[in-house]
Amino acid sequence: RRRVGRGGVATEASKAKIRFGFESLQLHRMYATCDSTNIGSARVLAKIGMRNEGLSLQDKKIRGIWRDSLHFAILKEEWQQLQHMPADAQSK
C-alpha cells in the first residue's frame, strides 16, 4: 500500500486526469486552481507540466476568510511534447 503525501499518488492521479482529458475527451486545454498557500498542490501541478498562469486575489471565501488562488494550465500540444521527453528532463 502506498503512503499518501510525498509518495507520488497525487502526481500519478493528476497525470492520469491530464491523459484522460487529452486522449479520451480530446480537450484542447486543461486548467486547475489551488489555494495559494497549498505548496504541495502547486508543486504537483508544475511537476505534471502545467504552467502557472497567475494569481486571483481573494476569489474564494472559505470558513469566513477570503483566500487567494493560483491558476495553472496546459495545452494539448504542450502535453504531447512532454510525452516525448525523458522523465528526468520534464521536471526541470
KOLDREN-870399 format. One record per residue (C-alpha): residue number from 0; x, y negated, z negated. Coordinates in steps of 0.05 Angstrom, whole numbers. Layout:
<sites>
i	xx	yy	zz
NUM	X	Y	Z
...
</sites>
This chain:
<sites>
i	xx	yy	zz
0	0	0	0
1	27	-69	19
2	32	-125	-31
3	-5	-188	-16
4	37	-251	-19
5	103	-255	18
6	92	-185	45
7	73	-208	115
8	0	-188	111
9	-26	-259	126
10	24	-266	183
11	4	-200	215
12	-70	-214	207
13	-61	-283	238
14	-22	-255	296
15	-78	-205	308
16	-130	-260	308
17	-90	-301	358
18	-80	-239	403
19	-155	-223	400
20	-174	-295	417
21	-128	-300	477
22	-133	-229	504
23	-204	-208	488
24	-242	-273	485
25	-200	-307	540
26	-194	-371	499
27	-150	-428	526
28	-133	-460	459
29	-138	-439	386
30	-132	-482	324
31	-130	-475	249
32	-131	-521	189
33	-105	-513	118
34	-101	-555	56
35	-40	-600	59
36	-16	-572	-8
37	-20	-499	15
38	52	-489	37
39	43	-414	47
40	-13	-422	97
41	23	-477	135
42	85	-432	138
43	44	-374	166
44	12	-418	220
45	80	-445	241
46	111	-375	240
47	59	-348	289
48	76	-404	338
49	24	-456	323
50	47	-529	323
51	29	-580	271
52	-16	-630	306
53	-30	-676	249
54	-60	-693	182
55	-131	-713	164
56	-134	-753	101
57	-188	-738	51
58	-230	-699	100
59	-257	-646	52
60	-286	-652	-17
61	-270	-591	-59
62	-294	-587	-131
63	-306	-662	-131
64	-237	-681	-105
65	-222	-706	-35
66	-168	-664	-2
67	-124	-673	60
68	-119	-622	116
69	-62	-602	163
70	-82	-585	235
71	-46	-532	276
72	-58	-508	347
73	-31	-464	403
74	-47	-458	477
75	-53	-391	512
76	8	-407	556
77	50	-423	494
78	29	-358	462
79	45	-319	525
80	115	-348	526
81	125	-327	454
82	108	-255	472
83	170	-252	517
84	218	-279	464
85	257	-236	415
86	224	-235	346
87	284	-270	312
88	281	-327	363
89	207	-340	351
90	216	-366	280
91	269	-417	299
</sites>
